[in-house]
Amino acid sequence: MKELIVGAHSIIYTKNAEADRAFFRDVLNFPYVDAHDGWLIFGLPPSEVAFHPWGKNNVHEFYLMCDDLKEFVAKMRRRGLKCSRIKKHSFGLMTELRLPGGGGLGIYQPTHPRPVEH
C-alpha cells in the first residue's frame, strides 16, 4: 500500500536566499537538487514534529538537531559564523545560528526521547 505522506517540505524565508542556499550546500553539506535556475531543494536528515499548545494557529518553527551542540558551535565559529549563547532547556541544549542571509536558525541537541525513523 502506498504511504499517505512521503516526506515533509519546510520553507525558510530569507532576505538573501542565495547566501543561505550556499551555506546549506557548502557548510552543512546537505544533498540537494537544482529544481530550476539555481532554486536548490535540500534533503534533510530524519525529522520529527511536535505539537505545542499555543494561543493561535499557523505558528510554526524549524530547528536542526545535532548530537554535540558545543562541537557544532565551535565549528561554526571557526568559519566566522555567529551562534547565540548555548542555553539549557528541559528538552536539551539550544543555540541560534545567524545565517549568512541575516536570519536566525535554531539548532539544538535533544535530551528527550527520539521517535524511530518512519
C-alpha positions in Angstrom: 0.0 0.0 0.0 1.3 3.5 -0.8 2.2 5.8 2.1 -0.2 8.7 2.5 2.7 11.0 3.4 6.1 10.5 1.8 8.0 13.4 3.4 7.9 17.0 4.7 8.8 20.2 2.9 10.0 23.1 5.0 10.4 26.7 3.8 12.8 29.2 5.3 12.0 32.8 4.2 15.1 34.9 3.9 16.3 38.3 2.5 19.3 36.5 0.8 18.2 33.1 -0.4 21.4 32.7 -2.5 23.7 33.1 0.6 21.6 30.8 2.7 21.4 28.2 0.0 25.2 28.3 -0.3 25.5 27.8 3.4 23.3 24.7 3.4 25.2 23.4 0.4 28.8 24.3 1.2 28.9 24.4 5.0 26.2 21.9 6.2 26.8 19.7 3.1 23.2 18.8 2.7 22.4 16.9 -0.5 20.3 19.0 -2.9 18.7 19.1 -6.4 18.5 22.2 -8.6 14.8 22.3 -9.3 15.4 25.1 -11.8 17.7 28.1 -12.4 19.6 27.7 -9.1 16.5 27.0 -7.0 18.0 24.4 -4.7 15.9 22.0 -2.7 17.8 20.2 0.1 17.5 16.8 1.5 17.3 16.8 5.3 18.3 14.3 8.0 15.5 12.3 9.7 13.0 14.7 11.3 10.3 14.8 13.8 7.3 17.1 14.5 5.8 18.1 17.9 2.5 19.9 18.6 2.7 22.6 21.4 -0.3 24.3 22.8 -0.5 28.0 21.8 -3.0 30.8 21.8 -3.3 30.8 18.0 -2.8 28.5 14.9 -0.4 28.8 12.0 2.7 29.5 14.1 5.5 27.1 13.1 9.2 26.8 14.0 12.0 25.0 12.3 15.1 23.6 14.1 18.0 21.5 13.1 19.3 18.9 15.7 22.8 17.7 16.4 24.4 15.2 18.7 27.1 17.6 20.1 26.0 21.3 20.2 29.2 22.6 21.7 31.2 21.0 18.8 28.7 22.4 16.3 29.0 25.9 17.7 32.9 25.7 17.7 32.9 24.6 14.0 30.6 27.4 13.0 32.6 30.0 14.9 35.8 28.7 13.2 34.0 29.5 9.9 33.3 33.0 11.1 29.6 32.3 11.8 27.8 33.6 14.9 25.8 31.5 17.4 24.0 32.7 20.4 25.0 31.5 23.9 24.0 27.9 24.5 21.0 27.6 26.8 19.9 24.6 28.7 16.2 23.6 28.5 14.2 20.7 29.7 14.3 19.2 26.2 18.0 19.8 25.5 20.7 22.4 24.7 19.9 25.2 22.2 21.5 27.9 20.3 20.6 30.2 17.4 22.9 30.2 14.4 23.0 33.5 12.4 22.6 32.6 8.7 24.5 34.4 6.0 21.2 35.9 4.8 20.7 37.6 8.2 18.1 35.3 9.6 18.4 33.0 12.6 18.1 29.2 12.7 17.6 27.3 15.9 19.9 24.4 16.5 19.5 22.0 19.4 20.9 18.9 21.0 17.9 16.9 22.2 17.8 15.1 25.5 14.2 14.0 25.0 13.4 10.5 23.6 13.5 10.4 19.7 11.0 8.6 17.6 12.0 5.7 15.4 12.5 6.9 11.8 9.4 6.5 9.6 
